[in-house]
Amino acid sequence: MIQNLRLYSGLTMFAYVLTHLLNHAAGIISPEFMETASDFSTGLWKFPPLEILLLVSLVTHFILATGRLTGRRSLRLRKSEWAQMILGLCIPFLLFRHIIATRVIDLGFDVESPYERVLLDLAVFLPSQGILQAITVIVVWTHGCIGIHFWLRVKPFYPKWRNVLGTLAILIPALSLAGYGAAAAEIMRRVEEGGRKYVFGVLEAANVNDAAIAFYEKILIPCIILTIALAVAPFVVRQVRQTIDRVKRGPILNLPNGRTIRVPPGATALEALRDAGIAMASVCGGHGRCTTCRLHCGSGLDQLAQPGQIEAAALKSIQAPHGMRLACQIRPQNDLAVVPLMAPNASARDGRRPGGLSGSERQVVSMFIDLRDSTRLGEMKMPYDVLFILNQFFAEMTEALRSTGGYYAQFTGDGLMALYGHESDDTERMILNAFEGAAEMLRRIEGLNDHLKSELPHALRIGIGIHMGKAIVGEMGPPGRENISAIGDTINTAARLEAQTKGHGVPLVISKTLFDHGPIPLPENAVLHEVALRGKDQSVAYYALDAMPDLTGAMTRQDQKPALAT
């Protein structure tokens, strides 16, 4: 609710600024054209309901923005966030003179403020104020553009329109300043030609009186003090609150590398991590819209407050799995183990990816498949012939995976890595699917041998290693080329088991774990092997098989499960 109020109040003011700058651009033609154009632009904002809306938006936006600054536990911000904050705090100081001279005095002393009178003030009487007004235009516009950029950059359409909007963001203030400068130059020319008669004629027509001038001069110093105080107050309040917070003991964030970070009372996890010097992605600036500050929460998750409306909507949009939270939205009250799930340079596009693929620990079946004697094949065939055969091989293996619910996770030259169960928690089903996949691969390799008999110098053979256990599954790889894969001890073990097929001279090496937890019966003649595999400290038990176990009974039981459940 508060974020929406800050957004919509900012958009309301930006709409006013936009019409104001477009009106300034009319000064390229003449001051009179500026006045005429104002009836269709800035004049609309003098309609009482719109003027009240504008005033309420101004007050609301400033209070919410400074309140957010006061509530920040960390000021480790990106340059763009610092720029938006500092520019926003400068606006009251830069703008109050213009508001008093053109609106407060108008209402309080019945003074008219046509562009001719305003330009006379800024170009002739107070040229330094005229320069300050030009600076104000740039500051206000830049502050608004940064805010709109933060809002839009999480939208899917934004990259397509970003260059167009960026061009307009430069063109509009440039035309506005050009119109302002051209109109001011014209007024100065008229003063030189008309002298005092022209000047007093303009002032008299605008009903500029001594009481209005005296009021402006009297209120100037108090307003300067007030606007400076408004800019400094958030930092003072924040410092006082931090001094009080240091007395309290905040909760601890535990990171995977063993580092611990104390969270100031009331701070978000994002603020605590950034304050500790840990780079974290946050494309939307911590508003809970981009989901790039994703965390996997371990111990302590149950003690976290449930996601609020903003966080819940964001997590739902990416189908976030259990344990995933947004660092910018959670305020830990107890110790919490966290793992950042996205790179510090993650983009808005990354934030739209499904949450389940960002990286989480899952129970999976890992399978490595290797084509035997591929080196000898390369020595006996032309390169293009080898490429053709390998493409046929990978096409068959991929189809075997697709038809049995497996996922092609990694290419390894003359082999591949596959995953089963990366999107399921049904252990028996993932094991059965993996066995079905291995059986389908063996059938397809035989079919490929028959199909390419005239092309092959020897029959194609494969070795398959299968293991099951916990692994970190998620999108991995260089930016823009990520794919779903897995890492961990389970994956390494499966690769080592595949290498054992060569020593045993069999197509299948399957870890004992799959038979212990799955529905597949162990063949009667199977011999258990237990060896310390290369690169591992502990031994691994496995079976070396020259043929697939019988899957018929297990498949029947799996097919009957839904019927029995009903």
N, C-alpha and C positions, 0 to 999 in steps of 0.2 A: 504493500500500500504506500509506504513512505517513498520507495524507489519510484513508483509510478507518479506520485505527486511531484517529486523532484524533476522527473523526465518531462511531464506535461507542462509544468510551470515554465521549465526552460524552453520548451518548444513554443509556448505562447509568446515569450519575450523575444525569441529568435524570429518569429513571424513579424513582430513589430519592427525589429531592427532591419529585417530584410526590406520591408516596405519603406522604411526611412532611408535606407541607402539607395534604393531604386529611385526614390524621390530626389535625392541629392544628384543623381546622375543626370536628371533633367536640367541641371544648371549648366550643362555644356551648351545648351541652346540659349537660355537667359534666366535671370531671377524670376521674371514674370511667369515663365513656363513652369518653373519649380512650384510657384504658388498655385497655378492652375492644376498641376498634377497632384498636388497634395490633397485636393478634394476627393481623389479616387484612391489615395494610398494612406498617408498618415492621418488624414482627416477622418477616416473611418474609425480610428481609435478614440476619437473624442465623443463618440456615441456612448452615453453613460454606462450601459451594461458592459461594453468592451473596455472602457476605461477602468471600471471597477475590476474587471477580470485581469487586466494588465497590472494594476496596482497589487492585487492579491497575489498574482503570480510572482511579482518582483519580491514581495516580502516573504512569501512561502519558500521560494527558491533559495533566497539568501539564508534564511533560518535553517533549512534542511542541509544546505551545503556546508555551512559553518558548523552545524551540529555533527555532520559526518566527520569533518576535520577534527573537531574536538574529541570525538569518540575513537579516532584512530590510535591504536597502540603502537604503530610503527610508521615512520615517515620514510622508509626505504621504498621510494616510488620510482617509476620510470620517468624519463625526461618529459614525456608528453603529459603524464599525470601532474608532475610538478608545474609544468607550464600552465595547464588548465587551472590549477588551484591558485597560483600566484596572480594570474591575469584576472581571475574572478574576484579575488580580494582587492585588487586595484580599482575595479569598476566603480564602486561607490565614491571613492575619492576623486576619480576622474570625471564622474558624471553629475555630481550633485549641483555644481554651478549652473550647468545647462538646464537642469530640471527646475531650479529655482527661478532662473532668468526667463524661462519660456513658459512654464506652467503654473508654478506657485504664485508668481507675481501676476500672471494673467488672471487667475481666479480671485486673488486677494485684493488687487488694486485696479481691476478692470483695464488692464493693459493688453493691447493687441500684439501678437507676435508673428507678423508676416515675415517671410524670408528676407525681404529687403531690410527690415529693421534688425533682424538677428545677424545678418551678414554685415551690416554697418557696425554693430557691436564687436563682432569677431575680427573684422578686417581693418577697422579704423581705430575704434576706441580702445580695444583690448587685443592687439595682435598676438600677444603671448597666449591668451586664452584661445585664440583661433588655432594656433599650432597645437595646443593641448587638446582641442576638440578633434583635430585630425588624428592625433595619437589615440584618442578615446575610440574613434571609429575602428581603428585597427585592432585595439585590445578587445573591445566587445565582440567584434566579428570573429576574431581568432578563438576566443574563449568558447563561443557558440559552436564554431566549426569543429573544434576538438571534441566537444560534448556529443555532437551529432555523429562524428566519426566513431566514438566509443560505442554509441548506440547501434549504429548500422553495421559495424564490421562483423557482427555475429550473424547477420542476415545472409542467406544463401545468394541473394541477387546482388549484394554489394560489390563483389569483385568485378562484375560486369560493368557497373555504373560508376565505379570509383574514379576513373580518369575524367569522366564527364563532370561529376560533382566536384572534383578537385579543380578543374578548369573554371567552373562557375565560382568556386570559393575564392579564386584569385581575381577573376574578371569583375565580379560585382563590386568589391571594395575599391578596385582600381578605377572603375567608371565613376563610383561615388565620389572619390577624392578628386578626380578630374573635374567632375561637375561642380563640386564645392570650390575648388580652386578657380575655375573659370568664372563662376558667379561672384566670388569675392573680388576677383580682378575687375569685373565689370562695375561693381559697387565703388571700388577705389577710383576708377576712371570717372564715374559720375560725381564723386566728391571733388575731384580735381577740377572738373568743369563747372559744377554748380555751387561749390563752396558752401558757406554757412547756410545759405538759403535752402539748398537741397537737404543738408543734414537736419536742420530744424524742421523742415517740412515733413521728413520721414518720421522724426520723433513725435511731432505733433499729431500726425495721422495715426500713430500707434498709441497715443495717449500716455506716453512715458512721462511720469510725474515725479516730483521730488520725494514724495512718500515712498514710492516704489524703489527709488534709488537708495534712499536711506535704509529701508528694510534690507535690501540686498547687501549693503555694506555692513550692516549690523549683524546679520546672521552668518556672514562668511566665515569668520574665525571659529565660532562654535561648531559649524558643520565640518570644518577641516579637522578639528579635534575629534569630533564624533566618528567620522569616517576612518581616521587613523586608528582610533580605539576599536572600531568594529573589525578592522583587519588584523589587529594584534591580539585581540581578546581570545580567539580560539587557541592560539599557541600558549597563552598564559594559563588558560583553564586546563589545557592538556598537560602542561608541565606540573601544575598543582596535583592533578589526578595521578600522574605517574609517580610523583613523590609519595603519595599515599599508598599507591599500589606496591611500591618497593617493600613496604613493611609487611605486606601479605605474602603468603607462600602460594604461588600459582601451581597448576598442574604441570606435568612433564610430558613432552612428546618424545617418544622413543623411535629413532630411525633405524633402518636395517643395518647400517654400518656401526651401530653401537653408540652413536652420538645421541646425547639427550639435550633437549631444548626446553627451557622453562617458559610457560605461557603466562603473560601478565593477566591478572584477573579481568575477565570480560573481553579479552582479545580473541580474534579469530585465529584459526590455525595458520591461515595465510599470512597474517601480520606477524605472528611469532616466527614462522619460518623465514620470511624475508628479513626480519630484524636480526636474525641469527646469520644472515649472509647467504642463505640458501636460495638459489635462483628458482623461482616458481613461475609457471605460465599463468597468466590471468588476462586474457584478451579483452574482456569486458570491463576490466578495472575493479573486479571484486563485487560485481552486482548480481552474481548468480545466474548469468544468462549464457555464458559461453561454454561452461563445463570443462575448461582447459586446466583448472586447478584441482583435478580429481585426485583423491587419496584413497588408498585401500586401508581401511581401519581394522586392526587386529584386536588384541586385548584392550579392553576398555570401551569397545564399541557399544556394548549393552548399556553403559552408563551415559552415553551421549543422548542429548535431547533429540526427539524425533524430528525429521526434516520439516521445516516450515513450508509454507505454500510455494514460495519461489524455488527453493531447493528441490522440493518434491516434484514440481513440474519439470524442472531441468533434468533431474535423474530419470523421470519417466520418459522424457523425449529421447534419451539415449539408451533406454532399456538397461539401466545400470543394475549390475548384480548385487547380491547382498554383500555388505561391507564397503561399498563405494560411497563416499561422501565428497562434498565440495569444500575445499579448504577455506574458501572465502565466507562460508555460511556457518560452519560449526564453531562453537565457542566452548572448548573443552572445560569441564569443571573437575575432571579427574584425569589421572595419568592415562595416556593413550598411545598405542603403537600405530605408526602410520608409515605408508610407503607411497611417495609421489608416483603417479602413473603416467605422466606425460612429460616430454622434454620441455626445458625452459623456453624454447623458441617455438612451441606449438602454436599453430595458427587457428583462426576461427573455423576453418574447414576441418582441422583435426578434432575440434571440439564437437562437431556434429556427428562424429563416428560413434557407432554403438558402443556403449560402455563395457559390455562383456568382452570386447576385443582389445581393450586397452592394456590388459595384463592382469592376470589373477592366477592363483594356485588352484589347479584342478587335478582330479584323478583322470588319467588318460591312458589309452593303449598306444604305445609308440611302435612303429614298424619301419624297419629299414630293408630296402630291396636293392640288390646289386646284380648287375649283369655280368656273368662269368666270362672270362677270356676275351674281354673287349679289346685288350691290347693286341692280341693275336689277330682279332678280326680286322683291326686297323692296318696290320702289316700285310694282310692278304687281299684287301679290297681297296678300291680307289676311295679318296676322301668323300666324294659325293655319294658313293654307294654306302659307305659307313653311316653318313648322315641320314640317308633314307632309311636304313635299317633301324637306327636309334630312334628316329621319329616314329616309326611304326611301333617300336617297343614301348616308348613312353605313352603313345596313344592308347595302347592296349592296357597298360598298367593303370592309367588314369581312368579309363572306362570301368575297370574292375573296382577301383575305389568308389567311383560315382555310384555304381549299382549296389554297393554294399554299405553305403553311409560313411565312407572314409573321406579324409581330406588330404589332398596333395599339398604337403607343407613345405617341402624343400627339394631343390634339384641338386644332385651330387655328382655331376659328370656322367657316369654310366650307371647311375642308380638314383633312388629317390627316398625321401622320408615321408611317411604318412602318419596321420593321427586318427584315432577313433575315440569318440566320446568327449570331444572338446566342447560340444554343445549339449551334453546329456549327463545326467547323474545316475543312469541305470547301468550299474556295473556289469550285470550279466549280459545285457543287450550289447554293450560296447565290446565285450570279449567275444561274443558270438559273431558280431559283425566283422571283427578283425579276423577270426578264423575263416569266415565266409570269404572275406576279401583275399586272404592268402590262397584259399582253394581256387577262387576265380582267377587269380594271377597265374597259378600253375596250369589251369585249363587253357587260358589264353596264350601262354607261352608255347604250349603244344600246338595250338591252332596256328600261331604265328610261324612255327617251324614248318608246318605243312604248307602254309600260304607262300612262304619265301624259300621253299626247298631248293629251287633252282638258283637262288641268289646267295645262299649261305654256304661258306666253306665247311662249316660244322654246325651242329644243332645248338641253338641258343639255350643256355641254362641260367637259372637265377638262384640266389641265396636269400633267404628271408629270415630276419631276426625280429622277435616280438617280445616286448616286455611291458609291464603295467606298473604304474605308480604315480606319485604326485609330480607335477611339472608346472612351471610358469608358462601359461599360454596367453598369447596376445599378438598384436600387430608389431612386427619387427622389421628392421631394414632401414636403408637410407631414406631421407625425406622424399616423399612423392613416389617411392617404390616399395612401400611396406607391404607385407603379406602376413597372414596368420601363420605363426610357427610356435615352437616351444623350446624351452631350454631347461636344463636341470639334470640331476643324476639319472633319472629314468630314461631320458633321451640318450645319454652317453652309454648306459647299459645296453639299450636296444642296439646301438651301433656296434658295440663290442660283441654282442651275441651274433649279429649277422656275420661278423668276421670269423666266428667259430664254425660256420657252415663249410668253409673251405677245408679246415682240418679234419672234420668228420666226414666230408664227402657227401653231405646230405643237403637237400634244398631248404630244410626248416630247422631252426633252433628257437625253441620257445621256453621262456622262463617258467619255473615251477609255479610262480605267483598266479599265472593265468589259469592253471588247472586247479589251484587251491580255491580260487574265488569265482570261477566260472562254471557254466553248465556243461562243459565239454568233457566226456569221459576220456581217461588216459588210456592209450593203446596198451594191450597186454604185454607186448615185448619192449616197451619203452624203458630205457635205462637212464637213471638219474645221474647227472654229472654235476660236480660242484668244484668250481675252480675260481682262483683269484684272477679276474680279468685284468687286462692291461689298463693301467691308470686308476685302478680301484684298490682300496685297502681291504675291503671285505670280500668274501667269496660270494658267488651268485650260483644258485642251483638252477639247472635247466635240463631240457630234454632235446636230444638231437634226433629228428624224425626224418625218415626217407619217404614218408607219405602222410597225407592229411588224416587226422583222426575222423571217426564217424560223427558227422554233425546232424544226422537225421533226427535222432531222439531229442536233442537240445532245441532244434529248430521247431519241432512239433510242440514242445512245451511252451516255447516263447509265443508261438502263434495262438495257443490256447489261453494265455494269460488274460487278455481282455475279456474273453467270453466267460471265464471263471469269475472274473471280478464283477460281472453284471449278474 
